């Protein structure tokens, strides 16, 4: 469990820090003062900055106000989750000062606000590229096998587990590789589906490999509402392998997969909103902090390369969600910059701040609701799934 917690904090920390680094670098590039760059979230433990003479000054605790320092305060904070940047004038104050965000032209504000999202996209691309150089889990097809440098661990793998399905009740997890059913080695996905279709309400012994360890589980295939009157385990299957490419091809694969995953995430978000509007229900695929911890526990068991892949996808998710035109997110702030540009005059700062505060409150309520649903979904199994 400790390994999962540490891994979760490292993943989240890396993703958030890269996002904030994007804001930091572009703000500095355009001459905007960054009052504080924090590792972790306040309250502050310790920090330092350079005074006008170029000497480092150490500050302890939260009493020191970063805006009073002549240069950026780099701080270490008590909550070890990600980080933050505090940019001068991001609250609209100091519009008459040259080094204030509020004083910059709209296009510069837009770049600074969008840079965090760009950072998350770049991180995803870099992780995918590195992964394809050393070997990354990939669904195999003719296209995937072109220009391959190395391929190993060819197997049929579980890529999804339906909530409440026989597979979930049996303890099957995403990433499990199916070795045999009732002692029979089945090497084709169609053969596995045909076999389980014949075993409605019958006990099937399934041998799997998880994280390098072989395990025997028991599952009872059943007819589900979405299984077209066929008995199923309730899993998505794919033939996968660890595929490595030459470095130049890995760059292309990293770029291509970043684009494909971004498209898939956007499509999933559209379907999520559509489902909420039409049915009033939230998709079971939406996960909060508890759900992310559970997923982290699962990928940690599979190995570091799966953790790398998981980190890339989370970074992409954070970037896309952040660019949505929702108040309090980067996309919401970009929307106000665009409106300001179209109107040709500044928006009342109190009104904008109030809207962002309402948006933030809404997001926190949503996080709490999703977290509650995760707890209800997994209940007493949460600890078991994390470890």
Secondary structure as GFF3:
##gff-version 3
##sequence-region A 1 387
A	DSSP	alpha_helix	2	29	.	.	.	ID=ss1
A	DSSP	beta_strand	34	50	.	.	.	ID=ss2
A	DSSP	beta_strand	56	60	.	.	.	ID=ss3
A	DSSP	three_ten_helix	66	68	.	.	.	ID=ss4
A	DSSP	beta_strand	73	87	.	.	.	ID=ss5
A	DSSP	three_ten_helix	101	103	.	.	.	ID=ss6
A	DSSP	alpha_helix	106	134	.	.	.	ID=ss7
A	DSSP	beta_strand	136	139	.	.	.	ID=ss8
A	DSSP	beta_strand	148	161	.	.	.	ID=ss9
A	DSSP	alpha_helix	166	170	.	.	.	ID=ss10
A	DSSP	beta_strand	177	181	.	.	.	ID=ss11
A	DSSP	alpha_helix	189	197	.	.	.	ID=ss12
A	DSSP	beta_strand	203	210	.	.	.	ID=ss13
A	DSSP	beta_strand	213	220	.	.	.	ID=ss14
A	DSSP	beta_strand	222	223	.	.	.	ID=ss15
A	DSSP	beta_strand	231	232	.	.	.	ID=ss16
A	DSSP	beta_strand	235	245	.	.	.	ID=ss17
A	DSSP	alpha_helix	247	279	.	.	.	ID=ss18
A	DSSP	alpha_helix	289	302	.	.	.	ID=ss19
A	DSSP	alpha_helix	304	322	.	.	.	ID=ss20
A	DSSP	alpha_helix	330	343	.	.	.	ID=ss21
A	DSSP	alpha_helix	349	378	.	.	.	ID=ss22
A	DSSP	three_ten_helix	379	381	.	.	.	ID=ss23
A	DSSP	alpha_helix	382	386	.	.	.	ID=ss24
###
